[in-house]
Amino acid sequence: MDLVNRAKQHQARTAIIATEGVFTYRQLLEASAQVASCLLNGENDLREKRVAFLIPPGFHYVAMQWGLWRAGGVAVPLCVSYPKPELEYVIADSGAEIVVAHPDFAASLRPMTETRNLRFVLTTQALGHQPVTLPPIDASRRAMIIYTSGTTSKPKGVVTTHQNIQAHVTALISAWEWTANDHILHVLPLHHVHGIINALTCALWAGATCEILPKFDAEEVWRRFAAGNVTLFMAVPTIYFKLIEAWEAAPPAQQKIMSAACKRLRLMVSGSAALPICVLEKWQKISGHVLLERYGMTEVGMALSNPLRGQRVPGGVGMPLPDVEVKLVDENGDEVAPGTPGEIWVKGPGVFLEYWGKPEATQRAFRDGWFCTGDIAVIEKGFYRILGRRSIDIIKTGGYKVSALEIEEVLRGHPDIKDCAVVGLADDEWGQRVGAALVLNRGSGLTVDSLRSWAKTRLAAYKIPTRILVLDELPRNAMGKVIKPEVAKQFI
């Protein structure tokens, strides 16, 4: 494994800082070898057995992930916030033969393994094992299954190979100029490519330090920025929103210290959901950083990125990363003219191998070797701008195609609106009506009529919401993405 071989070049350097302590690359190599030996349990090679594991963010998580890879297994990371039915679904659908749990999760996972007659291992057992000779791992082998968040159906397991992961990582190392001197503060969930690949694996590939917080806490993040040794930070828009709130709540003298701390970082990245321009602008005033937006998904890793050096376009997600091919096509699969919206198709070494156990779904996802993302974008001023999901964010009303993300961006400019989600609502007359779920600032008396009056000078008439719903908060998944089907249900 290239990841392991590269770690051997940095043995004395700090690899992980977490609640368990501070660990060098040598300690990570030793601990992952112990894990691998435990999982092998006398076998020479796991031969792509699926290993599901539920471990909180930290050193034990990384040691387990590396260990099962070194043993020839396929990693199936479980989300620590999943309820029992979702854990059961992923374990069953992936066909996991081994389930590993941190002691904190043993009580919930052990019964599931007993009813399925699966091997159950505690992290404490695995980390105390005597190392044995480990098998060679070819880069073409399956490495990981990550479950996409399903919208209209059950989540699908996206299978990536070691080669895919290497392509993801090397593209980002090149584009974002990672070095061994970097130190990333990691606050993202570790069951998603953003946290696993962009933040964790990129850091370890580069020989850098990855400091993992057990969970996101705005005050703690600001404290870590102030400590002065963090060089990179990656987050979802919701996290930046909460950091802005914490900054605004601080006294002026403390705000100056917080802002100065941000300026010591070399790069701040936003992804996994559309970044509202108002958040980008507020963060720039606070931190001096224009957040680097990029575009990717579980199936392709990262495909597009704003430049590390050079102008970043607000609302844009940049251009293709190294070795990634991207094109926009119409409903017939023909490439669209410049300035015309189209579906994003991606080709390259990072594109996933298959949906686990779903050959028909895999076949439907590709056309002539291109992966069809289902996301709609347009190229403006040389940069891609995401308009939304073909099935969720593109609303067809009265013969017009409308981008929900475009409407949301406008609505966030209203002084009474704190956040919003726009959805298409079935309608006999119009096909779909534009509905807006709003989170309002305290004391607001916003009505449909007053909103429509305000929006008339900012949006075409057919884009203006005809129904509004006021919520205390928007339903979101673990990565901070708004769950639009849940929003639509609340209108009903």
Secondary structure, 3 states (H helix, E strand, C coil): CHHHHHHHHHCCCEEEEECCEEEEHHHHHHHHHHHHHHHHCCCCCCCCCEEEEECCCCHHHHHHHHHHHHCCCEEEECCCCCCHHHHHHHHHHHCCCEEEECHHHHHHHHHHHHHHCCEEEEHHHHCCCCCCCCCCCCCCCEEEEEECCCCCCCCCEEEEEHHHHHHHHHHHHHHHCCCCCCEEEECCCCCCHHHHHHHHHHHHHHCCEEEECCCCCHHHHHHHHHHCCCCEEEECHHHHHHHHHHHHHCCHHHHHHHHHHHCCCCEEEECCCCCCHHHHHHHHHHHCCCCEEEEEECCCEEEEECCCCCCCCCCCCCEECCCCEEEEECCCCCECCCCCCEEEEEECCCCCCEECCCHHHHHHHEECCEEEEEEEEEEECCEEEEEEECCCCEEEECCEEEEHHHHHHHHCCCCCEEEEEEEEEEECCCEEEEEEEEEECCCCCCCHHHHHHHHCCCCCHHHCCCEEEECCCCCECCCCCECHHHHHHHHC
